[in-house]
Amino acid sequence: MFYNGKRNPIATATSIVVLGSVGLMPTVATAQEQGRATALEEVLVTAQKREESLQAAPIAITAFSASSLQARGIVEPQDVAFYTPNMVAAPQPGSAATVNYTIRGKTQTEPILTIEPSVGIYMNGVYMARNNGLAFEVADIERIEVLRGPQGTLYGKNTTGGAVNIVTSKPKGEFAIRQKFSAGNRDLFRSHTTIDTPTWNGFSAKLSYLHKSEDGYIDNLTTKAQSYTGDTDDFGAKESDGINLALHWDISDSFSADYIYDQTDATNMPPLFQSTVVDPGYIVGPNFNPTLSLGPGSNDLGVGDAVVNGVYQSFGGVPIAPLCSFDPSCVGFANTPNAAFGGATPAQTMLGTLGGPYFEGLNHVDADDPLRGTALPYQGNEELDIEGHSLELLWEVSDTLQIKSITAYREMDNEQRTDLSGGGWLDLRAVGSGVYTLFANGGAFKEQEQFSQELQFIGSADRIEYVAGLYYFEEEAKETRYDVTVFNFGDNIYESPDFPVKVYETDNEARAIFGQVTYTPPIQDDRLRITLGLRYSEDDRALDLLHTGVQWSGSEEYDNTSGDLTLSYEWNDEVSTYLKYATGYSAGGFHGRTSPDNQRPYDEETVESFEFGLKSQFLDNRVRINAAIFYNEYEDLQLTQFVPSVAGVEGVMSNIGEATIQGVELEVLALLGDGLTLSFVYGYLDAEFDEYDFFDPTGGTCGTPATVCNVSDNSRFPTAAENNVALGLSYEFAPFSFGNLSARVDVAYNDGYQFGTLEQKYDDVTDAESHTLVNARVALTNIDVGDRGKLVVAAWGQNLTDEEYRLYGIPEFDQLGFAGATFNPPRSYGLDVIYEFE
């Protein structure tokens, strides 16, 4: 299956990890000192809609309990990617609220409201439809489950890479208070308060509140007098509040209700998108002279020439050429003082706006040592507001049947001010018409609300276990976007003379029926289990473009049948294996930012997956080894491409071809004895395009402009690292009379990945290079405070070696003479103090 005419990377990687795992299984001491663990804790998951042991579930899954999250210093859900094989979580450039998840090489990098992600994110079983707003605060996490591979049966659409299930804590039914304070460098402060109420007439409640603030890690040298927006926070600064309210009511012995409310309110200064290379020959032409006026042979602005042309049009001019310098009327306009520019000429303004940040940036550009301080007067913050409600009703009909209903409503508002040029963001609404920045700058104001209803039937009968259900989802979303970009050269001024604005609304509806049955035949001492799952889905997608003076509407209907077949065999009480075939899909739809002339629906993307897995736990449950080998075939891959438009070029979503992704995953957890525990995670990935039908607007790739050619040999999957490794060591000292001392060190390595799908000129200064992160935590726990109180004091450090790497880069701007990236936070350290009263 994996043979491709060359040495098989899967076979090579399998040999490496199997040999490596043998070396990671030393003899565990037979005697344990009092107070230390003598066996690995059983992990329970609900990934298959029923509670079961992690080791019994025949799926590739990594689970993080609340205690393991705390031990690793994980406070944001996306950080579990460092400790999960073949997983990457990358924040979108220019946004602190948008996260792109990648599992097994599959992601969707287009962060708009009309395009479906490749990894489904769920909280308490409720689907969260958009990448926008995924950097939300979860005030009370009980467990995070990462399901790797297509989840087309129980989770449905948009899980072609996998799914992440976040589970929050329910009330305990006993009075308890937990207060956690954290303080660290960059003025970090976190306060996490949790209150549990005792049960009264079957009713109990739990309230959690989380506040977090932290200064940025790139100094903003701008003063308030220089800032157009009045924002001078350092880049990367965060401030947020999160609430989680959980109510539980045992209405009767067989019927219960759980209501959960969550809310996030965040204001961030996104990490700075920094220029990593600037070629002045692209920004200005060979005849550039800042002392001269605009015109042929005197002051050739290059790219800026076209931008001036757009400004000329925004003031009512009618361009006769793509460049202002070839139009005498535009040249006259550009060289005439204008009150809208404070008395300067439009050409002078363009020279300062376009050239200033770039020529200044030329003195600082160093891809190996990113700028840690900069003065940008055009920077704006980002605001995120999220609210969610869910109601779970559970009826224990009998000992063999449960009926569960999950009703949910969520809404999200995100105000994002984006700079993707390295020159800062300018709030056009504040300064009026005529002042523009270069390339991709603007503000996006996004609103989204969704309702979902799921009905599950979970039961068993003789040798059968089953899950069946009905699902309904509806969504309304709107984006209003203010853009200034050379991708829209002339006709981008929809509300002339103020600023370009693009507005779209989308209405989506989905319905599904699903079922999964596991049968244990009366053979082989009941060690064989056969699981069959099937899901039928329907999706209705509608888009309305509401640009001023531009109206367009479209709708499409899609349907899909996906499923899985799994054979699992328990060889003995310690080892089981499974063989799984599964399919999945991402729904089709529309690209909300594409103009009416190029607007067209794209089809659904599908995947077929083949997987072999191993689950094992031995040496008296002190060593656990899980592994998986997988092979995925994708068809009708969804990818954004650039096409010509009346305004220059623009992005459209297309089904570009086929791909194969194969890989190996290994997870080892071993209790070595004397309080020492080792964890090891390895992921290997081989992702290749088999067919990539690329539309080339310029002819630079295919040889002829406006043609399509297969570029599969010159392509790669974005955010798909070939290798990632995580190694952790924790040690519990012998108990002291005043408490328990423990220490943990984690090392996470990723050998790097690209962000564009084609090889580009500036890949070396935009790709995420290989990087190693070292985190550590030392904790003194179980300190008695009074009769019922306990205290925990912990010192921690993240990225202790101060590793620098690119969180996200954009290489596609090479035709414009520049490229840029956002960089990771530097070293951080701090102290946690936790008080618990029960």
C-alpha positions in Angstrom: 0.0 0.0 0.0 2.8 2.4 0.9 5.2 1.4 -1.9 6.1 4.2 -4.3 9.2 3.0 -6.0 11.7 4.3 -3.4 12.7 3.4 0.1 9.5 3.5 2.2 9.6 6.3 4.8 6.8 4.6 6.8 8.8 1.4 7.1 11.9 3.3 8.1 10.1 5.4 10.7 8.4 2.3 12.1 11.7 0.6 12.6 13.1 3.6 14.3 10.2 4.0 16.7 9.9 0.3 17.6 13.6 0.1 18.3 13.4 3.3 20.2 10.5 2.2 22.3 12.5 -1.0 23.4 15.1 1.3 24.9 12.4 3.2 26.7 11.2 0.3 28.8 13.6 -0.2 31.7 12.6 -2.5 34.6 10.3 -0.8 37.0 11.0 -1.1 40.7 8.8 -3.6 42.4 8.6 -1.6 45.6 7.3 1.9 45.9 7.7 4.3 48.8 4.5 5.3 50.5 2.7 8.2 48.8 4.1 7.5 45.3 2.2 6.0 42.4 2.6 2.3 41.9 0.7 2.1 38.6 -0.4 4.3 35.7 -3.7 6.0 36.2 -6.5 4.8 34.1 -7.6 7.4 31.6 -11.4 7.6 30.7 -12.5 9.3 27.5 -15.8 10.0 25.8 -14.5 10.3 22.2 -17.0 7.6 21.0 -20.0 9.2 22.7 -19.7 6.8 25.7 -17.3 6.7 28.6 -14.6 4.1 28.1 -11.0 3.5 28.9 -8.4 5.1 26.6 -6.7 1.7 26.2 -10.0 0.0 25.2 -10.9 2.6 22.5 -9.7 1.4 19.0 -8.9 4.9 17.8 -5.8 7.1 17.7 -6.4 9.5 20.6 -4.3 11.5 23.0 -6.0 12.6 26.2 -4.9 15.3 28.7 -6.4 15.4 32.2 -6.6 18.5 34.3 -3.7 17.4 36.4 -1.5 16.6 33.3 -2.3 20.0 31.8 -1.3 21.7 35.0 1.9 19.7 35.3 2.9 20.8 31.8 1.9 24.4 32.3 -0.7 24.3 29.6 -3.2 27.1 30.0 -4.5 27.4 26.4 -6.1 24.4 24.6 -4.0 24.9 21.5 -0.8 24.2 23.5 -1.5 20.5 23.6 -0.2 20.4 20.1 3.4 20.4 21.4 2.8 17.0 23.2 0.6 15.3 20.5 2.1 13.4 17.6 1.5 15.0 14.1 -0.3 18.0 15.4 0.4 21.8 14.9 -1.5 24.8 16.2 -0.5 28.0 14.5 -2.1 31.4 15.3 -3.2 33.4 12.2 -0.9 36.3 11.5 -2.4 39.6 12.6 -4.8 37.9 15.0 -4.5 36.7 18.5 -8.0 35.1 18.4 -7.7 32.9 15.3 -6.0 29.5 15.5 -5.3 27.1 12.6 -5.2 23.5 13.8 -3.3 20.8 11.8 -3.7 17.1 12.5 -1.9 14.5 10.4 -0.9 17.2 7.9 -4.4 18.5 7.2 -5.4 22.1 7.8 -7.4 24.9 6.3 -5.4 28.2 6.4 -8.1 30.5 5.0 -9.5 32.2 8.2 -12.9 33.4 6.9 -16.4 32.7 8.0 -17.5 30.9 4.9 -14.8 28.2 4.7 -14.8 25.1 6.7 -11.8 24.0 8.9 -10.2 20.6 8.5 -10.0 19.9 12.3 -13.3 20.0 14.2 -13.2 21.7 17.6 -15.8 20.6 20.1 -16.6 21.8 23.7 -18.7 19.5 25.7 -19.8 17.8 22.5 -20.8 21.1 20.8 -19.2 21.9 17.5 -17.5 25.3 17.2 -17.8 26.1 13.6 -15.1 28.7 12.9 -11.3 29.1 13.4 -12.0 32.7 14.3 -12.4 32.9 18.1 -10.8 29.6 18.9 -8.2 31.3 21.1 -11.0 31.5 23.8 -10.6 31.2 27.5 -11.8 27.9 29.0 -12.1 28.6 32.7 -12.5 25.1 34.0 -11.0 22.3 31.8 -11.5 18.7 33.0 -10.0 17.0 29.9 -8.8 17.6 26.4 -9.1 14.7 23.8 -7.3 14.9 20.5 -8.7 12.4 17.9 -6.3 11.9 15.0 -7.6 10.9 11.6 -11.0 11.4 9.9 -14.0 11.3 12.3 -16.7 11.2 9.7 -19.2 8.9 11.6 -19.7 10.3 15.1 -18.4 13.8 14.5 -19.4 14.4 10.9 -18.1 17.1 8.5 -14.9 19.1 8.7 -12.9 16.5 10.5 -10.8 15.3 7.6 -7.7 15.8 9.8 -9.2 15.0 13.1 -11.1 16.5 16.0 -10.4 18.2 19.4 -12.9 17.6 22.2 -12.6 20.0 25.2 -14.5 18.8 28.3 -15.2 21.2 31.2 -15.8 20.1 34.8 -19.2 19.5 36.2 -20.3 20.2 39.8 -19.0 17.8 42.4 -22.0 18.3 44.7 -19.8 19.2 47.7 -18.8 22.6 48.9 -15.3 23.5 47.7 -13.2 26.6 46.8 -10.2 26.7 44.6 -8.2 29.8 44.1 -5.1 30.0 41.8 -2.9 33.0 41.4 -0.1 33.1 38.8 2.5 35.9 38.4 5.4 36.1 36.0 7.7 38.2 33.8 6.2 40.6 31.3 3.8 41.5 34.1 1.9 38.3 33.8 -1.0 38.0 36.2 -3.6 35.2 36.2 -6.4 34.6 38.7 -8.6 31.5 38.5 -11.4 31.1 41.0 -13.6 28.0 41.3 -16.5 27.6 43.7 -18.5 24.3 44.1 -21.8 24.3 45.9 -23.2 21.3 47.9 -26.1 19.4 46.5 -29.6 20.7 47.5 -32.7 18.7 46.4 -30.6 17.2 43.6 -29.3 20.6 42.4 -25.6 21.6 42.4 -23.6 24.3 40.8 -20.0 25.2 39.9 -18.8 28.7 39.0 -15.3 29.4 37.5 -13.8 32.8 36.7 -10.5 33.4 34.9 -8.7 36.7 34.5 -5.5 37.0 32.6 -3.3 39.9 31.6 0.2 40.0 30.1 2.4 42.5 28.4 3.6 42.0 24.9 6.9 40.6 23.9 7.8 43.0 21.1 8.3 46.6 22.4 6.1 49.2 20.8 8.2 52.4 20.8 5.3 54.6 19.6 4.0 57.3 21.8 0.3 58.1 22.1 0.9 61.4 20.3 2.3 59.4 17.3 -0.4 56.7 17.3 -3.4 57.2 15.1 -5.5 54.8 17.2 -4.1 55.8 20.7 -3.0 52.2 21.2 0.6 51.8 22.4 0.5 48.4 24.0 3.5 46.2 23.2 2.8 43.7 20.4 1.6 40.4 21.8 -0.1 41.9 24.9 -3.2 40.1 26.2 -6.0 40.8 28.6 -9.0 38.5 28.9 -11.7 37.3 31.2 -13.5 34.0 31.1 -16.5 32.6 32.9 -17.8 29.0 33.1 -21.0 28.3 35.0 -22.1 24.6 35.3 -25.5 23.6 36.8 -26.5 20.0 37.5 -29.9 18.8 38.4 -30.9 15.2 39.2 -34.5 15.6 38.4 -35.2 11.9 39.2 -33.3 8.7 39.6 -33.2 8.3 35.9 -33.3 11.8 34.5 -30.8 14.6 34.8 -30.0 18.0 33.3 -26.7 19.8 32.9 -26.5 23.4 31.8 -23.2 25.1 30.9 -22.6 28.8 30.2 -19.2 30.0 29.0 -18.1 33.5 28.2 -14.8 35.1 26.9 -14.0 38.8 26.7 -10.6 39.5 25.4 -8.6 42.5 24.2 -5.3 41.8 22.6 -2.5 43.5 20.7 -1.8 40.8 18.1 1.8 39.6 17.6 3.6 41.9 15.1 3.8 40.8 11.6 7.4 41.7 10.9 9.2 42.2 7.5 11.8 39.4 7.2 13.0 40.6 3.8 12.5 43.7 1.7 13.7 44.3 -1.8 13.6 48.0 -2.6 13.7 47.3 -6.3 10.1 46.0 -6.0 8.8 48.8 -3.8 10.1 51.6 -6.0 11.2 51.6 -9.6 14.8 52.2 -10.9 14.1 55.9 -11.4 13.0 56.6 -7.8 14.1 59.9 -6.4 12.4 61.2 -3.2 13.1 64.8 -4.1 11.2 64.7 -7.3 7.5 64.7 -8.1 5.7 61.8 -9.6 6.0 61.3 -13.3 7.7 59.3 -16.1 11.5 59.5 -15.8 11.4 61.4 -12.6 10.0 59.5 -9.7 8.9 56.0 -10.5 7.1 54.5 -7.6 6.8 50.9 -8.9 4.1 49.2 -6.8 3.3 52.5 -5.2 2.5 53.9 -8.7 -0.5 51.6 -8.9 -1.6 52.5 -5.4 -1.6 56.2 -6.2 -3.7 55.2 -9.2 -6.2 53.7 -6.9 -6.2 56.8 -4.7 -6.8 58.9 -7.8 -9.9 56.8 -8.6 -11.1 57.1 -5.0 -11.2 60.9 -5.5 -13.4 60.6 -8.6 -10.7 60.2 -11.2 -11.1 57.8 -14.2 -7.8 56.0 -14.8 -6.7 55.3 -18.3 -3.7 53.2 -17.4 -2.8 50.8 -14.6 0.0 53.1 -13.4 -0.6 56.7 -12.5 2.7 57.9 -14.1 1.3 57.0 -17.5 -1.8 59.1 -17.1 -1.3 62.9 -17.3 -4.4 63.6 -15.3 -3.4 61.3 -12.5 0.1 62.8 -12.5 -1.4 66.2 -12.1 -3.6 65.0 -9.2 -0.7 63.2 -7.6 1.5 66.3 -7.6 -1.1 68.8 -6.4 -1.3 69.7 -2.6 -4.5 68.2 -1.2 -6.2 69.2 2.1 -7.2 65.5 2.7 -3.4 64.8 3.1 -2.8 67.7 5.4 -1.7 69.9 2.6 0.8 67.4 1.2 0.5 66.0 -2.3 -0.8 62.5 -2.8 2.5 61.5 -4.2 4.4 62.8 -1.2 2.0 61.0 1.1 2.4 57.7 -0.8 6.2 58.1 -0.6 6.0 58.4 3.2 3.3 55.8 3.7 4.7 53.2 1.3 8.4 53.8 1.5 8.9 55.0 5.1 8.3 51.7 7.0 10.1 49.7 4.3 13.2 51.8 3.9 13.4 52.1 7.7 12.9 48.4 7.9 15.8 47.8 5.6 18.2 48.8 8.4 16.7 46.2 10.7 15.8 43.2 8.7 17.5 40.1 10.0 15.7 36.8 9.7 17.9 35.2 12.3 17.3 37.8 14.9 13.8 39.2 14.6 13.2 42.8 15.7 12.1 43.0 19.4 11.2 46.6 19.3 9.6 48.9 16.7 7.7 52.1 16.3 4.6 51.7 14.2 2.0 54.5 14.5 -0.6 52.4 12.5 -1.3 49.6 14.9 -4.7 48.6 16.3 -5.8 46.1 18.9 -8.2 43.1 18.5 -11.3 42.4 20.5 -13.1 39.1 21.0 -16.4 38.4 22.7 -17.8 34.9 22.9 -20.9 33.5 24.7 -22.1 29.9 24.7 -25.0 28.1 26.2 -25.5 24.3 26.2 -28.2 22.1 27.8 -27.6 18.4 28.1 -30.5 16.2 29.1 -29.8 12.5 30.0 -32.5 9.9 30.4 -31.5 6.5 31.7 -34.3 4.6 30.1 -33.0 1.2 31.4 -29.7 -0.5 32.3 -29.1 -0.9 28.6 -30.3 2.3 27.0 -29.5 6.0 27.5 -31.1 8.9 25.5 -29.1 12.1 25.5 -30.1 15.5 24.1 -27.5 18.3 23.6 -29.0 21.7 22.7 -26.5 24.6 22.2 -26.4 28.2 21.1 -23.2 30.2 20.6 -22.3 33.7 19.4 -19.0 35.3 18.5 -17.9 38.9 17.8 -14.4 39.6 16.6 -13.0 43.0 15.7 -9.6 42.5 14.1 -7.2 45.1 12.7 -4.7 43.4 10.5 -1.3 44.4 9.2 0.4 41.9 6.8 3.0 44.2 5.4 5.2 44.9 8.3 4.3 48.6 8.0 1.5 48.8 10.6 -2.2 49.1 10.4 -4.0 52.4 9.9 -7.6 53.0 11.1 -9.1 54.6 8.0 -12.3 55.4 9.9 -10.4 57.6 12.3 -8.3 59.6 9.8 -10.7 59.9 6.9 -10.0 59.5 3.2 -6.7 59.5 1.4 -4.3 58.0 3.8 -3.3 54.4 2.8 -0.8 51.8 3.9 0.8 49.2 1.7 -0.2 45.7 0.7 -2.5 43.9 3.0 -3.9 46.2 5.7 -7.3 46.6 7.1 -9.9 45.8 9.6 -12.3 42.8 9.8 -15.4 42.9 11.9 -16.9 39.4 12.2 -20.2 38.3 13.8 -21.3 34.7 14.0 -24.1 32.9 15.8 -25.0 29.2 15.7 -27.6 26.8 17.0 -27.2 23.0 17.2 -29.3 20.1 18.4 -28.1 16.5 18.8 -30.1 13.5 19.9 -28.1 10.4 20.9 -29.3 6.9 21.6 -26.5 4.9 23.5 -27.2 1.3 24.4 -26.3 -2.3 24.4 -28.0 -5.6 23.7 -26.5 -9.0 24.2 -23.3 -8.8 22.1 -23.9 -5.4 20.6 -23.1 -1.9 21.7 -24.4 0.9 19.7 -24.6 4.7 19.3 -27.2 6.3 17.0 -28.3 9.9 16.6 -29.8 12.8 14.8 -28.0 16.2 14.3 -29.1 19.6 13.3 -27.0 22.8 12.9 -27.7 26.3 11.6 -25.5 29.3 11.4 -25.6 33.0 10.5 -22.4 35.0 10.0 -21.4 38.4 8.7 -18.0 40.0 8.0 -17.4 43.7 7.3 -13.9 44.2 6.0 -12.0 47.5 5.3 -9.1 46.7 3.0 -6.2 48.5 1.6 -4.1 46.2 -0.5 -2.3 46.3 -3.8 -4.2 43.1 -4.7 -7.1 45.5 -5.4 -5.5 48.1 -7.7 -8.2 50.3 -9.1 -11.8 49.4 -8.4 -11.4 48.7 -4.7 -13.1 51.9 -3.4 -16.7 50.9 -2.8 -17.4 53.8 -0.5 -15.3 56.5 -2.2 -13.7 58.7 -1.0 -13.5 57.2 2.5 -12.2 53.7 2.3 -12.9 50.3 0.6 -15.4 48.1 2.4 -16.4 44.5 1.6 -19.4 43.0 3.3 -20.8 39.4 3.1 -23.3 37.4 4.9 -23.6 33.6 5.0 -26.4 31.3 6.1 -25.6 27.7 6.6 -27.7 24.7 7.6 -26.7 21.1 8.2 -28.6 17.9 9.0 -27.3 14.4 9.7 -28.3 10.9 10.9 -25.6 8.6 12.2 -25.1 5.2 13.8 -22.2 3.0 15.0 -22.5 -0.6 16.1 -19.9 -2.8 17.8 -20.4 -6.5 17.6 -18.5 -9.1 19.7 -18.9 -12.5 17.9 -18.9 -15.7 20.1 -15.5 -16.8 19.0 -11.9 -16.4 20.1 -13.0 -16.0 23.7 -14.7 -12.8 22.9 -11.5 -11.1 21.9 -12.6 -9.9 18.5 -14.7 -6.8 18.1 -16.2 -5.5 14.8 -17.3 -1.9 14.6 -19.3 -0.5 11.7 -20.4 3.2 11.5 -22.3 5.2 9.0 -23.4 8.9 8.7 -25.5 10.6 6.1 -25.2 14.4 6.0 -26.8 17.3 4.1 -25.5 20.8 3.9 -27.1 24.0 2.6 -24.8 26.9 2.0 -25.8 30.5 1.0 -23.8 33.6 0.5 -24.8 37.3 0.0 -22.2 39.9 -1.1 -23.3 43.3 0.1 -20.5 45.6 -1.0 -21.8 49.1 -1.7 -23.0 49.1 -5.3 -22.3 45.4 -5.6 -25.0 42.8 -5.0 -24.6 39.0 -5.5 -26.3 36.0 -4.0 -25.7 32.3 -4.4 -26.7 29.0 -2.7 -25.7 25.4 -3.0 -26.8 22.1 -1.5 -24.5 19.2 -0.7 -24.9 15.7 0.7 -22.4 13.0 1.8 -22.3 9.5 3.2 -19.3 8.7 5.3 -18.4 5.9 7.7 -15.9 3.5 9.2 -15.1 -0.2 9.7 -12.9 -1.3 12.5 -11.6 -4.8 13.4 -10.0 -4.9 16.9 -8.5 -7.9 18.6 -7.4 -8.2 22.3 -4.4 -10.6 22.1 -4.2 -10.8 25.9 -5.1 -8.6 28.9 -2.2 -6.3 28.0 -2.1 -5.9 24.2 -4.7 -5.2 21.6 -4.5 -4.1 18.0 -7.0 -2.6 15.5 -7.4 -2.2 11.8 -9.6 0.7 10.7 -11.0 2.0 7.4 -12.7 5.4 7.6 -14.0 8.2 5.3 -14.7 11.8 5.9 -15.4 15.1 4.2 -15.3 18.9 4.4 -18.4 20.6 3.1 -18.3 22.8 -0.1 -19.4 26.4 -0.2 -18.3 29.9 -1.3 -15.4 32.2 -0.7 -16.9 35.2 1.0 -14.2 37.7 -0.1 -14.3 36.8 -3.8 -15.8 39.4 -6.1 -19.0 38.6 -8.1 -17.1 38.2 -11.4 -15.1 35.3 -9.9 -17.6 34.0 -7.4 -18.4 30.3 -7.9 -19.1 27.5 -5.4 -16.5 24.9 -4.7 -17.1 21.2 -4.1 -16.7 19.1 -1.0 -13.3 17.6 -0.1 -13.2 13.8 0.7 -10.7 11.4 2.3 -10.2 7.7 2.7 -8.1 6.6 5.6 -6.5 3.2 6.4 -5.0 2.8 9.9 -3.4 0.1 12.0 -3.1 0.7 15.7 -1.5 -0.9 18.8 -2.7 -0.4 22.4 -0.6 -2.0 25.2 -0.1 -1.7 28.9 2.1 -4.1 30.9 4.5 -4.6 33.8 1.6 -4.3 36.2 0.2 -1.3 34.4 3.5 0.7 34.8 4.3 0.9 31.1 1.9 2.0 28.4 2.8 2.0 24.6 0.3 3.1 21.9 1.2 3.4 18.3 -0.5 3.9 14.9 0.4 3.7 11.2 -1.9 5.5 8.8 -2.4 6.1 5.1 -4.8 8.8 3.9 -6.0 9.6 0.3 -7.6 13.0 -0.3 -9.6 14.0 -3.4 -10.9 17.4 -4.5 -8.6 19.2 -2.1 -9.9 22.7 -1.1 -7.3 25.4 -1.5 -7.3 29.2 -2.2 -5.8 30.4 -5.5 -5.3 33.9 -6.9 -7.1 34.8 -10.1 -7.3 38.1 -12.1 -10.1 40.5 -11.3 -11.1 44.0 -12.4 -9.3 45.2 -9.3 -6.0 43.4 -9.8 -6.0 39.8 -8.4 -8.0 38.1 -5.7 -8.4 34.8 -3.9 -10.9 32.1 -4.8 -11.4 28.7 -3.2 -10.9 25.8 -5.7 -10.8 22.0 -5.7 -7.2 21.6 -6.9 -6.6 17.9 -7.0 -5.4 14.9 -4.9 -2.9 14.1 -2.2 -1.6 11.3 -0.1 -0.6 11.6 3.5 1.0 8.7 5.5 2.7 8.6 8.8 3.6 6.9 12.1 2.7 7.8 15.6 4.1 6.5 18.9 3.2 7.4 22.6 5.0 5.9 25.5 4.3 6.4 29.2 6.4 4.6 31.8 6.4 4.6 35.6 10.1 3.8 36.0 10.1 3.5 39.8 11.1 5.6 42.8 8.8 8.3 41.7 10.2 8.7 38.2 7.9 8.8 35.2 8.8 9.1 31.5 6.6 10.2 28.6 7.7 10.1 25.0 5.7 11.1 21.9 6.9 10.8 18.3 5.1 11.7 15.0 6.4 11.1 11.5 4.6 12.5 8.4 5.0 12.1 4.7 2.6 14.4 2.9 2.6 14.8 -0.9 0.3 16.3 -3.6 -0.4 13.7 -6.3 -2.2 16.3 -8.4 -2.2 20.1 -7.9 -4.0 22.0 -10.7 -2.5 25.5 -10.2 -4.0 28.5 -11.9 -1.1 30.9 -12.8 -2.3 34.5 -13.3 1.2 35.8 -14.3 2.8 32.9 -16.2 5.7 32.7 -13.8 5.0 29.1 -12.8 3.1 27.6 -15.8 5.0 29.6 -18.5 1.8 31.2 -19.9 -0.4 33.7 -18.1 -3.9 32.7 -17.1 -3.2 28.9 -17.6 -3.5 25.9 -15.4 -0.7 23.4 -14.9 0.1 20.5 -12.5 2.6 21.7 -9.9 2.5 18.7 -7.6 6.3 18.2 -7.9 6.8 21.8 -6.7 4.4 21.8 -3.8 4.1 21.0 -0.1 1.5 20.8 2.6 1.4 23.9 4.9 2.1 23.4 8.7 2.9 19.8 8.1 6.0 18.9 10.0 7.8 15.8 9.0 9.0 14.9 12.5 7.9 16.0 16.0 9.1 14.7 19.3 8.1 15.4 22.9 10.0 13.9 25.9 8.9 14.5 29.5 10.4 13.4 32.8 8.7 13.9 36.1 9.9 13.0 39.6 8.0 12.8 42.8 10.2 13.0 45.9 9.5 10.9 49.0 6.8 12.7 50.9 7.9 15.3 53.5 6.1 16.1 56.7 5.0 19.5 55.3 4.0 18.4 51.8 5.0 16.6 48.5 7.7 17.9 46.2 7.7 17.1 42.5 9.6 18.3 39.4 8.9 18.0 35.7 10.8 18.8 32.5 9.4 18.7 29.0 11.3 19.0 25.8 9.3 19.4 22.5 11.0 19.3 19.1 9.5 20.1 15.7 11.7 19.9 12.6 9.9 22.8 10.9 7.3 23.3 8.2 6.2 25.6 5.5 3.2 27.9 5.2 2.7 28.3 1.5 1.7 25.4 -0.8 4.3 26.2 -3.5 8.0 26.8 -3.2 8.6 30.5 -3.1 11.5 32.9 -3.4 11.5 33.9 0.3 10.8 30.5 1.9 14.0 30.6 3.9 12.8 33.7 5.8 9.1 32.7 6.2 9.1 29.0 6.9 8.9 27.8 10.5 12.5 26.5 11.1 13.2 23.5 13.3 12.8 24.5 17.0 13.1 22.9 20.4 11.1 24.2 23.4 12.1 23.4 27.0 9.6 23.8 29.8 9.9 23.0 33.5 7.9 23.1 36.7 8.7 22.4 40.3 5.8 22.1 42.7 5.3 21.7 46.5 1.9 20.2 46.9 -0.4 18.9 49.7 0.6 21.6 52.2 -1.9 21.6 55.0 -3.6 24.9 55.8 -6.0 24.4 58.7 -8.3 21.3 58.9 -9.7 21.4 55.4 -7.3 23.5 53.3 -4.5 22.6 51.0 -1.8 24.8 49.4 0.3 24.3 46.3 3.3 26.5 45.4 4.9 26.0 42.0 7.7 27.7 40.0 7.6 27.3 36.3 9.4 28.3 33.1 8.3 28.2 29.4 10.8 28.2 26.5 13.7 28.3 29.0 16.3 28.3 26.2 14.7 31.4 24.7 14.2 29.7 21.3 13.1 31.9 18.4 11.1 30.6 15.5 8.4 31.8 13.2 4.8 31.1 14.3 3.4 32.0 10.9 4.9 33.3 7.7 3.5 34.5 4.3 5.9 33.8 1.4 3.3 34.5 -1.4 4.2 38.2 -1.4 7.5 37.5 -3.3 6.1 39.1 -6.4 5.8 42.3 -4.5 9.3 42.3 -3.2 8.8 41.5 0.5 7.9 38.7 2.9 7.2 38.6 6.6 6.3 36.5 9.6 5.2 36.6 13.2 7.5 35.2 15.8 7.0 33.1 19.0 7.1 34.5 22.5 10.5 34.5 24.3 11.3 32.9 27.6 8.7 33.2 30.3 8.8 32.2 33.9 6.7 32.7 37.0 5.1 31.4 40.2 1.7 29.6 40.9 0.0 29.6 44.2 -3.1 27.4 44.6 -5.4 27.2 47.6 -8.0 24.5 47.9 -10.7 24.3 50.6 -13.0 21.3 50.8 
